[in-house]
Amino acid sequence: MSNNKSNADHLHDAGVVNKAELSDEHLKAIDSLSKEEVAQLESIHKSANKDNDKPVGVIV
């Protein structure tokens, strides 16, 4: 994960979340996650979508 991107930006770029659909509280919660937690969310997203290109949302 790039050090200059927020967690929300990183997850948005990876297709895990759509930042436009998130409230400020959701964005703050996502940005408070550790690097390991963000990596786990991205891994889950990739596993859930390996045979399918439809994104999976994350409810925060």
KANORBEL-V639400 format. One record per residue. N is the residue number from 1. SS is DSSP state (h for helix, s for strand, l for the rest). BURIAL is # if it has 24 or more other ideal C-beta (glycine too) atoms within 12 Angstrom, else .. Layout:
# KANORBEL-V639400
n=N ss=SS burial=BURIAL
n=N ss=SS burial=BURIAL
This chain:
# KANORBEL-V639400
n=1 ss=l burial=.
n=2 ss=l burial=.
n=3 ss=l burial=.
n=4 ss=l burial=.
n=5 ss=l burial=.
n=6 ss=l burial=#
n=7 ss=h burial=#
n=8 ss=h burial=#
n=9 ss=h burial=.
n=10 ss=h burial=#
n=11 ss=h burial=#
n=12 ss=h burial=#
n=13 ss=h burial=.
n=14 ss=l burial=#
n=15 ss=l burial=.
n=16 ss=l burial=#
n=17 ss=l burial=#
n=18 ss=l burial=.
n=19 ss=h burial=#
n=20 ss=h burial=.
n=21 ss=h burial=.
n=22 ss=l burial=#
n=23 ss=l burial=.
n=24 ss=h burial=.
n=25 ss=h burial=.
n=26 ss=h burial=#
n=27 ss=h burial=.
n=28 ss=h burial=.
n=29 ss=h burial=.
n=30 ss=h burial=#
n=31 ss=h burial=#
n=32 ss=l burial=.
n=33 ss=l burial=#
n=34 ss=l burial=.
n=35 ss=h burial=.
n=36 ss=h burial=.
n=37 ss=h burial=.
n=38 ss=h burial=#
n=39 ss=h burial=.
n=40 ss=h burial=.
n=41 ss=h burial=#
n=42 ss=h burial=#
n=43 ss=h burial=.
n=44 ss=h burial=.
n=45 ss=h burial=#
n=46 ss=h burial=.
n=47 ss=h burial=.
n=48 ss=h burial=.
n=49 ss=l burial=.
n=50 ss=l burial=.
n=51 ss=l burial=.
n=52 ss=l burial=.
n=53 ss=l burial=.
n=54 ss=l burial=.
n=55 ss=l burial=.
n=56 ss=l burial=.
n=57 ss=l burial=.
n=58 ss=l burial=#
n=59 ss=l burial=.
n=60 ss=l burial=#
